[in-house]
Amino acid sequence: MDAVRVALLREVLAGTEWPAAARRFAGALRSSVLPHGGGLLLVGTADYEPWHLAAHLVDEAAWSGRPELAPTLVRHRVRPGAPAHLAVGLGRLEAAGRGSTLLMVAPARPDAPVLERVHDARRAGATVLSLDGGDPELRGLAHEALIVPEATAEVDLDTVQHLVSAAAGENGLPPAPRRGLRARLSRLADHLTAPPPPRW
């Protein structure tokens, strides 16, 4: 979702709690990831894989100059021959510890083996965040949670993920100018700061 659509979405939801709640959660995400890539693990449930959020966070990481926001997507099922970025299985959670951030997206209750791995990662020092439908056990594991009840009429979990990913990239460094733009901006700055020509 591009910036214009996110702005429209925020305008539509302006009278609700969701824009501010998404910004708070995104702030917790930004502050928990270390300033290097590879520390953010993103995992869903056996029935829901948050690949869309993964793609948006990769984009936001690039646009905001914060590579640490680019997640590693942890999958329940990895197909043989999958490319490297789609070939990380649940075993990766076993290596999560201090310095890692685990973001779980769970519209419904995750199964017990995944919750056990999340619990082990937290005990090993990982920061756990969750975007979920209100499962009490997952909420008990998360350091920070954003609950999106299934019965909410205003938004669904996918909409909130758009708000969170867009907010995660805010307050970062401005993106690098496109090729050729830097030179044009430099010439414009020189023109604006040059002394005025003499009047004859």
ZANUPA-203573 format. One record per residue (C-alpha): residue in three letters; y, z, x; residue number from 1. Coordinates in nm, 4 decimals. Each point is the difference from the previous one (the first is absolute). Example, Ala and Ser with C-alpha at 12.3 -4.5 7.8 and 13.67 -1.06 7.14 Angstrom:
# ZANUPA-203573
PT   rest         py         pz         px    nr
PT    ALA    -0.4500     0.7800     1.2300     1
PT    SER     0.3440    -0.0660     0.1370     2
# end
This chain:
# ZANUPA-203573
PT   rest         py         pz         px    nr
PT    MET     0.0000     0.0000     0.0000     1
PT    ASP     0.3323    -0.1040     0.1513     2
PT    ALA     0.3126     0.2157     0.0269     3
PT    VAL     0.1644    -0.1583    -0.3053     4
PT    ARG    -0.2977     0.0780    -0.2221     5
PT    VAL    -0.0223     0.3540     0.1353     6
PT    ALA     0.3721     0.0470    -0.0761     7
PT    LEU    -0.0561    -0.1259    -0.3553     8
PT    LEU    -0.2994     0.2281    -0.0394     9
PT    ARG     0.2053     0.2976     0.1156    10
PT    GLU     0.2737    -0.0952    -0.2459    11
PT    VAL    -0.2492    -0.0152    -0.2876    12
PT    LEU    -0.1403     0.3406     0.1000    13
PT    ALA     0.3406     0.1543     0.0792    14
PT    GLY    -0.0239     0.2512    -0.2844    15
PT    THR    -0.3392     0.1258     0.1118    16
PT    GLU    -0.1296     0.2173     0.2822    17
PT    TRP    -0.1854    -0.2839     0.1748    18
PT    PRO     0.2561    -0.1511     0.2406    19
PT    ALA     0.0906     0.3426     0.1408    20
PT    ALA    -0.3634     0.1152     0.0059    21
PT    ALA    -0.1033    -0.3149     0.1874    22
PT    ARG     0.2793     0.0509     0.2547    23
PT    ARG    -0.1031     0.3633     0.0558    24
PT    PHE    -0.3621    -0.1006     0.0516    25
PT    ALA     0.0987    -0.2879     0.2290    26
PT    GLY     0.2129     0.2431     0.2012    27
PT    ALA    -0.3035     0.2245     0.0450    28
PT    LEU    -0.2001    -0.3019     0.1123    29
PT    ARG     0.2669    -0.1070     0.2506    30
PT    SER     0.0294     0.3475     0.1467    31
PT    SER    -0.3760     0.0457     0.0340    32
PT    VAL    -0.0826    -0.3159     0.1936    33
PT    LEU     0.0442     0.0105     0.3735    34
PT    PRO     0.2278    -0.2600     0.1621    35
PT    HIS    -0.2825    -0.2299     0.1003    36
PT    GLY    -0.2337    -0.2286    -0.1898    37
PT    GLY    -0.3538     0.0887    -0.1001    38
PT    GLY     0.0608     0.3543    -0.1207    39
PT    LEU     0.0187    -0.0789    -0.3725    40
PT    LEU    -0.3311    -0.0388    -0.1807    41
PT    LEU     0.0014    -0.1372    -0.3547    42
PT    VAL    -0.3076     0.0510    -0.2171    43
PT    GLY    -0.0839    -0.0481    -0.3651    44
PT    THR    -0.3055     0.0753    -0.2089    45
PT    ALA    -0.3287    -0.1820    -0.0335    46
PT    ASP     0.1453    -0.1875    -0.2992    47
PT    TYR     0.3612    -0.0409     0.1120    48
PT    GLU     0.1091    -0.1416     0.3330    49
PT    PRO     0.3759     0.0242     0.0717    50
PT    TRP     0.0231    -0.3279     0.1933    51
PT    HIS     0.3231    -0.0905    -0.1821    52
PT    LEU     0.1713     0.3182     0.1212    53
PT    ALA    -0.1342    -0.0669     0.3495    54
PT    ALA     0.1630    -0.3447     0.0014    55
PT    HIS     0.3340     0.1378    -0.1223    56
PT    LEU     0.0012     0.2759     0.2610    57
PT    VAL    -0.0699    -0.2547     0.2744    58
PT    ASP     0.3025    -0.1991    -0.1212    59
PT    GLU     0.2197     0.3099    -0.0190    60
PT    ALA    -0.1098     0.1046     0.3495    61
PT    ALA     0.1152    -0.3353     0.1365    62
PT    TRP     0.3269    -0.0172    -0.1957    63
PT    SER     0.1050     0.3583     0.0698    64
PT    GLY    -0.0931     0.0042     0.3680    65
PT    ARG    -0.2497     0.2833    -0.0588    66
PT    PRO    -0.3414    -0.1268     0.1146    67
PT    GLU    -0.1541     0.3382    -0.0718    68
PT    LEU     0.0182    -0.0799    -0.3731    69
PT    ALA    -0.2550    -0.2810     0.0386    70
PT    PRO    -0.3249     0.1558    -0.1231    71
PT    THR    -0.3629    -0.0429     0.0902    72
PT    LEU    -0.1782    -0.0837    -0.3259    73
PT    VAL    -0.3191     0.2061    -0.0184    74
PT    ARG    -0.2579    -0.1675    -0.2249    75
PT    HIS    -0.3010     0.1340    -0.1859    76
PT    ARG    -0.1911    -0.3240     0.0490    77
PT    VAL     0.0500    -0.2288     0.2971    78
PT    ARG    -0.1483    -0.3475    -0.0254    79
PT    PRO    -0.1780    -0.1451     0.3021    80
PT    GLY     0.2306    -0.2258     0.1973    81
PT    ALA     0.3184     0.1480    -0.1520    82
PT    PRO     0.3147    -0.0426     0.2146    83
PT    ALA     0.0969     0.3026     0.2088    84
PT    HIS     0.2723     0.1239    -0.2373    85
PT    LEU    -0.2526     0.0008    -0.2868    86
PT    ALA    -0.2944     0.1373     0.1961    87
PT    VAL     0.0855     0.3713     0.0203    88
PT    GLY    -0.2494     0.2119    -0.1896    89
PT    LEU    -0.0024     0.3606    -0.1166    90
PT    GLY    -0.1295     0.1116     0.3383    91
PT    ARG     0.3579    -0.0356     0.1251    92
PT    LEU     0.0915     0.3116    -0.1976    93
PT    GLU    -0.2260     0.2042     0.2250    94
PT    ALA     0.2309    -0.0710     0.2936    95
PT    ALA     0.3111     0.1031    -0.1940    96
PT    GLY     0.1548     0.3169     0.1326    97
PT    ARG     0.3263     0.1373     0.1319    98
PT    GLY     0.2585    -0.2779     0.0106    99
PT    SER    -0.1699    -0.2032    -0.2739   100
PT    THR     0.1315    -0.0455    -0.3514   101
PT    LEU    -0.2434    -0.0776    -0.2793   102
PT    LEU     0.1444    -0.1540    -0.3172   103
PT    MET    -0.2474    -0.0077    -0.2873   104
PT    VAL     0.0606    -0.2130    -0.3089   105
PT    ALA    -0.2249     0.1027    -0.2862   106
PT    PRO     0.0582    -0.1001    -0.3624   107
PT    ALA    -0.3161     0.1954    -0.0910   108
PT    ARG    -0.1903     0.2842     0.1606   109
PT    PRO    -0.1370    -0.1014     0.3423   110
PT    ASP    -0.3689     0.0545     0.0573   111
PT    ALA    -0.1194     0.3112     0.1801   112
PT    PRO    -0.0853    -0.1582     0.3394   113
PT    VAL     0.3542    -0.1378     0.0375   114
PT    LEU     0.1563     0.3313    -0.0993   115
PT    GLU    -0.2176     0.1711     0.2604   116
PT    ARG     0.1255    -0.2393     0.2691   117
PT    VAL     0.3608     0.0552    -0.1064   118
PT    HIS    -0.0591     0.3748     0.0107   119
PT    ASP    -0.1494    -0.0276     0.3503   120
PT    ALA     0.2967    -0.2105     0.1160   121
PT    ARG     0.2416     0.2625    -0.1312   122
PT    ARG    -0.1911     0.2779     0.1746   123
PT    ALA     0.0181    -0.2027     0.3214   124
PT    GLY     0.3802    -0.0074    -0.0283   125
PT    ALA     0.0735    -0.3232    -0.1873   126
PT    THR     0.2842    -0.0071    -0.2528   127
PT    VAL    -0.1308    -0.0989    -0.3430   128
PT    LEU     0.2129    -0.1696    -0.2658   129
PT    SER    -0.1196    -0.1259    -0.3352   130
PT    LEU     0.1137    -0.2386    -0.2690   131
PT    ASP    -0.2308     0.0788    -0.2853   132
PT    GLY    -0.0576     0.0538    -0.3676   133
PT    GLY    -0.0016     0.3773     0.0198   134
PT    ASP    -0.3426     0.0982     0.1299   135
PT    PRO     0.0257     0.3746     0.0732   136
PT    GLU    -0.2386    -0.0054     0.2984   137
PT    LEU     0.1908    -0.2788     0.1728   138
PT    ARG     0.3276     0.1731    -0.0781   139
PT    GLY    -0.1363     0.3114     0.1692   140
PT    LEU    -0.0746    -0.1998     0.3167   141
PT    ALA     0.3344    -0.1803     0.0198   142
PT    HIS     0.2973     0.1349     0.1905   143
PT    GLU     0.2159    -0.2249    -0.2213   144
PT    ALA    -0.1026    -0.1672    -0.3258   145
PT    LEU     0.1608    -0.2346    -0.2488   146
PT    ILE    -0.1823     0.0199    -0.3299   147
PT    VAL     0.0048    -0.2990    -0.2352   148
PT    PRO    -0.1809     0.1059    -0.3182   149
PT    GLU    -0.1945    -0.2778    -0.1674   150
PT    ALA     0.1706     0.0748    -0.3296   151
PT    THR     0.3506    -0.0532     0.1426   152
PT    ALA     0.1762    -0.2613    -0.2119   153
PT    GLU     0.2795    -0.0729     0.2509   154
PT    VAL    -0.1984    -0.1045     0.3075   155
PT    ASP    -0.3470    -0.0601     0.1336   156
PT    LEU    -0.1398     0.0687     0.3454   157
PT    ASP     0.0661    -0.3556     0.1229   158
PT    THR     0.3681     0.0252    -0.0971   159
PT    VAL     0.0374     0.3316     0.1809   160
PT    GLN    -0.1608    -0.1502     0.3099   161
PT    HIS     0.2722    -0.2681     0.0020   162
PT    LEU     0.2685     0.2686    -0.0210   163
PT    VAL    -0.1602     0.2077     0.2763   164
PT    SER    -0.0538    -0.2898     0.2406   165
PT    ALA     0.3590    -0.1220    -0.0451   166
PT    ALA     0.1390     0.3511     0.0496   167
PT    ALA    -0.2170     0.0557     0.3085   168
PT    GLY     0.1861    -0.2759     0.1825   169
PT    GLU     0.3436     0.1403    -0.0801   170
PT    ASN     0.2062     0.1864     0.2595   171
PT    GLY    -0.1718    -0.1866     0.2803   172
PT    LEU     0.1523    -0.2291     0.2581   173
PT    PRO     0.1488    -0.3225    -0.1364   174
PT    PRO    -0.2286    -0.2981     0.0417   175
PT    ALA     0.0580    -0.2200     0.3025   176
PT    PRO     0.2234    -0.2990    -0.0771   177
PT    ARG    -0.1786    -0.3266    -0.0583   178
PT    ARG    -0.0064    -0.2479     0.2829   179
PT    GLY     0.3398    -0.1602     0.0422   180
PT    LEU     0.1707     0.2534    -0.2236   181
PT    ARG     0.0772     0.2379     0.2874   182
PT    ALA     0.1942    -0.2723     0.1843   183
PT    ARG     0.1966    -0.0896    -0.3140   184
PT    LEU     0.0822     0.3670    -0.0626   185
PT    SER     0.1132     0.0390     0.3604   186
PT    ARG     0.2307    -0.3014    -0.0292   187
PT    LEU     0.1388     0.1363    -0.3258   188
PT    ALA     0.0652     0.3408     0.1602   189
PT    ASP     0.1777    -0.1684     0.2928   190
PT    HIS     0.2146    -0.1958    -0.2432   191
PT    LEU     0.0933     0.3096    -0.2009   192
PT    THR     0.0916     0.2060     0.3072   193
PT    ALA     0.1880    -0.2747     0.1856   194
PT    PRO     0.3819     0.0396     0.0152   195
PT    PRO     0.1880    -0.2151    -0.2469   196
PT    PRO     0.1348    -0.3292     0.1304   197
PT    PRO     0.3722    -0.0007     0.0948   198
PT    ARG     0.2458    -0.1183    -0.2633   199
PT    TRP     0.2351    -0.2755     0.1141   200
# end
